[in-house]
Amino acid sequence: MDALRIKRLTPFFMAFFIWAHTASGHEIKVVSLAPNITEILFAIGLDEKNIIGITNYCDYPKETQKILKIGSLTTVNTEKILSLGPDYVFSVGAEGNPLNSGLKSAGLNVVALNAESIDDIFSNILAVGGLVGKEEAAQALVDRMKARLGVINEKTKNIKIRKKVYCEIWDDPLTSCGKGSLVDEVITRAGAINITGTINMLYPMINQEFIIKEDPDFIILGYMSRNQKNTQNATAKRIGWQEVSAVRNKNIIAGIDPNIFLRPGPRIVDGIEKIHERIYGAVGAGSAPTQDEIARKIFFLRLIRILLAIVAGAGLAICGTVFQALLRNPLAEPYILGISSGAGLGAVLFAALAGTVIFLPIPAFIGAAATIFLVYNLSRFGGKIPIQDLLLAGVVINIIFSSLILFLMATARNPVLHDAMWWLLGNLQIFDIKLLAAVSIMTICGIIIFFFYSRELDAISIGEEEALHLGIDTERVKGILFVVTSLVTAGLVSACGLIGFAGLIVPHIARSLVGPTHRRLLPASAILGALFLVISDILARTVMPPIEIPIGVVTALLGGPFFLFLLRKSRRLKQR
């Protein structure tokens, strides 16, 4: 029997299996690993007696509260599912992905259903209905959804000037819905134009300049917030957004439950209806900004980014220079004492508890500062700070905090953690000029202090004993510079996340150009660091416009090969 014949006979085998179960009085039992499939199961008439297990993200309808939770989509309790003895386990993703393959190998009957369009949703509803013996209910549900879509089509077909919409899926980084995504189809069927619908990526990360240029009439915030008003206000106050038509005319939509248009389930038509109503039910067209106003805002936005790149690049490079001198280690960099993991833990913990990332720089700075205090006190012994103890304490704290971050990511349900983790990868998009001012002041003050101690750094970089012979209180100098360097690094991490290699390779380049004397090395490192990050940011914005590449990726791609080149060059010089 060939494969084609088996494929044709499969529906008959499935129908016979269902008939046999029904005839014997067997009540079907299923486990759902996706919120949209859970909604389909309830919509076609199954209840908590049939749906015996769901994930933590399955939260609609309210009856889901009574059903046993068996983990998240990626970390399910396979043993628990086996003990429940379901007839089917409904999942998403490819048939051969690790989760589905693992469940199948355990002997479970896994059905993977994916939906990238509304037609796919209809197909999934009918497929689920056929498997659980609810064919008529499934067909009736699809017919009702299609009838409602027909009404919307009649309303939208005569719209002459369609409104432009920007739908924001995540706010940091700015993420929207591109060509071929379900949300793109939802916006189009609602009678509007999705400004990111021309981007050949389902969910592209975009820069602010693109949004200001496109000038959407409406902004839809497609993520949950505990305070929708605060979210709208924070969006309206973003640098350069005041001239966007949607902001100017107060057309920021934040009151729609994003699950009704993000989840490929039976409520998708509700989402289309509500978006259409909010867009075309709005009173008054409002005013649009002129091209000069748009150009002025884009210039101001670019200026802010360049200033942050200059401050961050200079700060990280000069901190790396100081660390390399204090630790007498050419591989030392600003994050060597666990500051990155401390900032990450503070950010992730805050996002998990508060459910927002609006004030993320504050807990990130607190976490980094607390890490400095902890590492400093753990390594201090007898009034001294042994270098090896300091490095070891930093490595251990980094491992512990990184493990705690992974634990929170694995166990916390809050999707806002996605924002926190992405923010840590490095991002120069800044929405609050006050944060830029605070970080700039902190960095400038740090640079002044470092320059004041340039003679002491020259001596310590040679050796602590030599520095002591020159009358330098090495322990006092190390204590001051470790604290200042760490605080500057903490401030920069809180503003723009983690940006690698700027504090590692730039000091080496500067040293090769101006020599090891810190009175010349420190300003050279600051200038080169600022230039390095400005160039990296330009590449991040322009290589794949309007998609924005994380700045940390660009610095790694530029810095990594260059650092290897320097390493090989130094080895050749030693051989001579």
Residue, then its C-alpha position, 0 to 999 in steps of 0.5 A: m500500500d503506497a503512501l498516497r493511498i494511506k493518506r487518502l484512507t486516513p480520514f476514514f480510519m479516524a472517523f471509524f476510531i471516533w465512531a467506535h469510541t462513541a458507540s462504546g460510550h467513551e467520553i473523549k478526553v483531550v489536552s491542549l497545549a495552545p490557547n487558540i486551540t483551547e478556545i476552539l475546543f470550548a467554542i465547539g461544545l467541549d467543556e472541562k470534563n473533556i478538556i483535561g489538561i491545558t497550559n498556563y497560557c490558556d486563559y479563555p474562557k473563564e472555565t479554563q480556571k478549573i482545568l489542570k495546568i500541565g506547564s507551558l508550551t515549551t516545558v510541559n509535564t509529559e509524565k502528567i499528560l501520560s497519567l491523564g490518558p488523553d485521546y489527543v494532545f493538541s499542539v502547535g508547531a512543526e510535527g517534528n519539533p522537539l516537543n511534539s516528537g518527544l510527546k509522540s515518542a512517549g506514545l501520545n496521539v499528538v495533533a499539531l495545528n498551525a494557522e497563518s491566515i483566517d482560512d487556516i483558522f477555519s480549517n483547524i476548527l473543522a479538523v478539531g471538530g472532526l477529531v472530537g466528534k463535533e463536526e456539526a458544531a464546528q461547521a456551524l461555528v465556521d459558517r457564523m464566522k464567515a457570515r460576520l466577515g461578509v458583513i464587514n466586507e460590505k462595510t469596507k468595500n466602499i471606503k475610498i481613503r483607508k486609514k493607515v495603522y501601526c500595530e505594536i506587538w512589543d514596545d522594546p524592541l518595537t515589533s510589529c506585524g509584517k507581510g503574511s502575518l495573521v495580524d496583517e490580514v486582520i488589519t486589512r480585513a478591517g478596512a485599513i492599511n498596515i504600514t508594516g505590511t510591505i515588510n517580508m517578515l512576519y513580526p519585524m523589529i523596526n526603528q522609530e524613524f520608519i513609524i514617523k515617516e509612515d505617519p500612521d493615523f492609528i496606533i494599536l497597542g497589541y500587548m497587555s498592560r495593567n494600566q492601559k492609560n499609562t501605556q497610552n501616555a508612555t507611547a505619546k511621550r516617546i521622543g519624536w512621536q508628538e507629530v505622528s497623526a495618531v498621537r496628535n489626534k489621540n488615536i492610540i488604541a489600547g483598550i482592545d484585548p490583543n488576544i482576540f486579534l493575535r490568537p488564531g482562534p474563533r474570536i478573530v472575527d471579534g478582533i476585526e470587528k472591534i478594530h474596524e469600529r475603533i478606526y472608522g467609528a472615530v469622530g473627526a479626521g484630525s490634522a496631519p503633520t507637514q513634511d517639514e515637521i516630520a523631517r524635524k522630528i526624525f532629525f531630533l530622534r537621530l540626534i538623541r540616538i547619536l548622543l546616546a551612542i557617543v555616551a555609551g561608547a565612550g563610557l564602555a570603552i573608558c571603563g574597559t581601559v580602567f578595568q584592564a589597568l586595575l586587573r592587569n588583564p588584557l581580556a578584562e571588560p566592563y561586565i567582568l564583575g557580574i554587573s550584566s547579570g545583576a542588571g539582568l536579574g533586576a530587570v527580569l525580576f521587576a518585569a515578572l512582578a510588575g508586568t511592565v517594562i516602562f520603568l525597567p532602567i531603574p530596577a536594572f541599575i539597582g540590580a547592577a549597583a547591588t551586585i557591585f556592593l556584593v562582589y566588593n564585600l565578598s572579595r574584601f579581606g583584611g582591608k584589601i581587595p585581592i584581584q584574584d578574589l575579586l574576579l572569582a567573586g564576580v564569576v560566581i555571582n554572575i553564574i548564580f544570577s544568570s541561573l536565577i534569570l533562567f529560572l524566572m524565564a522558565t517558570a514565570r508566565n508573564p510575556v513581558l519577560h520577552d521585553a526585558m530579555w531583548w532589552l538586555l541584548g542592547n538597544l539604543q532606542i530611547f524614549d525618555i530624554k531624562l534618562l539620557a541626561a542622567v546617564s550622560i552626567m554619570t558618565i562624564c563625572g566618571i570620565i573626569i574621575f578616571f582622568f584625575y587618577s591617570r598617573e595612579l593607573d599608569a603605576i598600578s598597570i605595571g604592578e601593585e608593588e611598584a605603585l606602592h614604592l611610588g607612594i600610591d595607596t593602591e587599595r584606596v585607589k582600587g576601591i574608588l575606581f572599582v566603585v566608580t567604574s562599576l557605577v558608570t557601567a551600571g548606568l549605561v546598562s540600565a539605559c541601553g542594555l548589554i553592548g559587548f566588545a566596545g569595552l574590550i577591543v577599543p582600549h587595545i586599538a587606542r593603546s596601539l595608537v597613543g601608547p599605554t600612558h593613561r593621560r593620553l589613553l583615556p581620552a583616546s579610548a573615549i573618542l574611539g569608543a564613541l565612534f565605534l558605537v555610532i558606526s555600529d548604530i548606523l549599520a544596525r539601522t540601515v543594513m535591513p531598513p526598516i528592520e533594526i538589528p540589535i546593536g549588540v549583534v553588530t558590535a559582536l560582528l565587527g568587534g569579534p573578527f577585529f579582536l582575533f586579528l589583533l590577537r594574531k598580530s600580537r602573537r607574530l610580534k612576540q615570535r619576532 
